Amino acid sequence: MHRALVLLGLSLAAHSLLAQEQTVRIGLAAPLTGPIAHLGRDMENGARLAVEEINASRLTVGGKPVKLQLMVEDDQGDPAAATATANRLVDAGVAAVVGHLNSGTTIPAARIYDVAGIPQVAPAATNPQYTQLGYRYAVRLMATDIQQGSGIARFAATRLQAKTAALVDDRSAYGKGLADQVDTDLQKAGVKIVRREFTTDKATDFTAILTSIKASGADVLVYAGADAQAGPMNRQMKQLGLTSRFIAGDGVCTSTWSRLAPGTNESFYCTQAGAPRTAMAGFSDFERRFKARFKEDVVMFAPYGHDAVLVLVDAMRRAGSVDPRVFAAAVPRAEVTGVTGTVRFDAQGDNVNGAVSVYQVRAGQLEPMP
């Protein structure tokens, strides 16, 4: 009889703990269809791995057990779709949002989250405007276009000894913002801009643009856009005999780039925010866990999606609450050591450790430049 009472007591205690467990919805928005769906899925998988591992560790906040639930929405990489996505996440009662991927979707969605009092951690958006709008709980992990643009211009002017340059952007908020910054910094470095062209993030034919750039004799061609366009652009560069050295930003700097442009992007350059993977103390172990879970390689943004979840959990723990009305104010004060390194934010919400690294394609692989 005594043993039965003990077992009953344990059962009741376990039931009580389960009854106290709070389920916290974290929204995630990214392009999951369309030409850059592989980038959005990569970011989603990074965040999903973080959620699953945190749940397995039996997270507690304020002494109470918490279970995280990821609610995923496809914003199609389209600003109009992004606002509809943001409204759906708010209506669903998410406590916070990881996203979006593109600057062009992140910025319009940010206003909706701010009005709702929901914190937003942008893993990949780089346009400076995102954190310059004064939203209370909006932070980013990636280096800004100001940092990245300066890095590209400095590399082109000093390492490549370029005297002339052509710029092409995809007219997205990300692409135009990055190209504008590179333009400014190249001119400061004494590099003459001989062509400024633009395309779209859906284009596949760049013959007219590249023919114009070839006629200009530009030493370097800087592309601000995504790998989905860089691949065919590089193939067409080779077909036209265009010898300008090619350098692009982080939207191109992915493991998919070489698969989209096999052989034709050899020796080309690109930049990524943060330290090279080889210098990320946590990347090797993360990559092993990621491959085991998803049976595919990390593309680019998975570590940032992962660390965005860590930032939100750190804020909840600091505030001792999963209520966004309480923990949102702690998000800009969060500090975590994640896959990408130590993450903490300045007064504007930018990652103070948002460094920029340059890579070169060698034998189809991205190799960090010394």
WOGIJO-V936417 format. One record per backbone hydrogen bond with DSSP energy under -0.5 kcal/mol. NH is the residue of the N-H (numbers start at 1). CO is the residue of the C=O. E is the energy in kcal/mol with one decimal. If there is no record, write none. Layout:
nh={NH;NH}
co={CO;CO}
e={E;E}
//
This chain:
nh={5;6;7;8;9;10;11;12;13;14;15;16;17;18;19;20;21;22;24;24;25;26;27;27;28;29;30;32;37;39;40;40;41;42;43;44;45;46;47;48;49;50;51;52;53;54;55;56;57;58;59;61;64;66;67;69;71;71;72;73;75;75;76;78;82;83;84;85;86;87;88;89;90;91;92;93;94;95;96;97;98;99;99;100;106;107;109;110;111;112;113;114;115;116;117;117;118;119;120;121;122;122;123;124;125;130;131;132;132;133;138;139;139;140;141;142;145;148;149;150;151;152;153;154;155;156;157;158;159;159;160;162;165;166;167;168;169;170;176;177;178;179;180;181;182;183;184;185;186;187;188;189;190;191;192;192;194;194;195;197;199;201;203;206;210;211;212;213;214;215;216;217;217;218;219;220;221;222;222;223;223;224;225;227;229;230;231;232;233;234;235;236;237;238;239;240;241;241;242;243;245;247;248;249;252;253;254;255;257;260;261;264;265;266;267;268;269;270;271;272;274;279;280;280;281;282;283;284;286;287;288;289;290;291;292;293;294;295;305;306;307;308;309;310;311;312;313;314;315;316;317;318;319;320;321;324;326;327;328;330;331;331;332;333;334;336;338;338;341;343;344;345;346;349;352;354;355;357;359;360;361;362;362;365;367;367;369}
co={1;2;3;4;5;6;7;8;9;10;11;12;13;14;15;16;17;65;22;67;23;69;25;96;71;98;73;30;34;36;31;36;37;38;39;40;41;42;43;44;45;46;47;48;49;50;51;52;53;55;54;64;61;59;22;24;26;69;70;28;30;73;30;75;78;79;80;81;82;83;84;85;86;87;88;90;89;25;25;119;27;97;121;29;102;103;105;106;107;108;109;110;111;112;113;114;113;95;137;97;120;139;121;100;100;127;128;128;129;129;135;120;137;349;122;122;126;144;145;146;147;148;149;150;151;152;153;154;154;155;155;156;192;220;195;222;197;224;172;173;174;175;176;177;178;179;180;181;182;183;184;185;187;186;163;190;165;192;165;167;169;170;200;204;206;207;208;209;210;211;212;213;214;213;164;164;245;166;220;221;247;168;223;251;226;226;227;228;229;230;231;232;233;234;235;236;237;238;237;241;219;221;269;223;249;249;252;299;254;256;257;261;261;263;361;265;246;359;248;357;355;276;276;277;279;339;280;280;282;283;284;285;286;287;288;289;290;291;301;302;303;304;305;306;307;308;309;310;311;312;313;314;315;316;316;322;323;323;324;327;327;328;328;330;331;343;336;341;338;336;342;334;350;346;344;351;353;272;270;367;268;360;365;362;360;365;358}
e={-1.9;-2.1;-2.5;-2.3;-2.5;-2.5;-2.4;-2.5;-2.3;-2.6;-2.5;-2.3;-2.2;-2.3;-2.3;-1.5;-1.0;-2.3;-0.6;-2.9;-0.6;-3.0;-0.5;-3.0;-2.5;-1.7;-1.7;-0.8;-1.6;-0.9;-0.5;-1.6;-2.9;-1.5;-2.0;-2.4;-2.7;-1.9;-2.1;-2.8;-2.4;-1.7;-2.4;-2.7;-2.4;-2.5;-2.4;-2.0;-1.2;-1.5;-0.7;-2.7;-1.4;-2.9;-3.0;-2.6;-2.7;-0.5;-0.6;-2.8;-1.8;-0.7;-0.6;-2.2;-2.3;-1.5;-1.3;-2.4;-2.7;-2.1;-1.9;-2.2;-2.4;-2.7;-1.6;-1.6;-1.8;-3.2;-0.7;-2.1;-3.1;-0.6;-2.2;-0.6;-2.3;-2.4;-1.5;-1.7;-0.9;-0.7;-1.9;-2.4;-2.3;-1.6;-0.7;-1.0;-2.8;-0.6;-2.2;-2.7;-0.6;-2.8;-0.7;-0.7;-0.5;-1.6;-0.8;-0.9;-0.6;-0.9;-0.8;-2.3;-0.6;-2.3;-2.1;-0.5;-2.8;-2.8;-3.3;-1.7;-1.8;-2.5;-2.5;-2.5;-2.1;-2.6;-2.4;-2.6;-0.6;-1.2;-2.1;-2.6;-2.5;-2.4;-2.5;-2.6;-1.3;-1.7;-2.8;-1.6;-2.5;-2.5;-2.6;-1.7;-2.5;-2.7;-2.2;-2.4;-2.9;-2.0;-1.8;-1.4;-1.3;-2.7;-2.7;-0.5;-2.4;-0.8;-1.0;-3.4;-2.7;-0.5;-0.8;-0.6;-2.8;-2.4;-1.9;-2.0;-2.6;-1.9;-1.1;-1.0;-0.8;-1.0;-0.6;-1.3;-3.2;-2.9;-0.5;-0.6;-2.1;-2.7;-0.6;-1.9;-1.1;-1.9;-2.3;-0.6;-2.0;-2.7;-1.9;-2.3;-1.9;-1.8;-2.0;-1.9;-0.6;-0.9;-2.6;-0.5;-2.5;-2.3;-1.4;-1.1;-1.5;-1.1;-2.7;-0.9;-0.8;-1.7;-1.2;-0.8;-1.2;-0.8;-2.5;-2.1;-2.7;-2.0;-1.5;-2.4;-5.0;-1.9;-0.7;-1.2;-0.8;-0.6;-1.5;-0.6;-1.8;-3.3;-1.8;-2.2;-2.9;-2.6;-2.0;-1.9;-2.9;-2.1;-2.3;-2.4;-2.3;-1.7;-1.2;-1.4;-2.1;-1.7;-2.3;-2.5;-2.1;-2.1;-2.4;-2.5;-2.2;-1.5;-1.6;-0.6;-2.5;-2.6;-1.6;-1.5;-0.6;-1.3;-0.5;-0.7;-1.6;-1.8;-0.7;-2.8;-0.8;-3.4;-0.5;-0.5;-2.6;-1.3;-2.4;-1.5;-2.1;-3.2;-3.4;-2.6;-2.5;-0.6;-3.0;-2.0;-2.8;-0.6;-3.0}
//
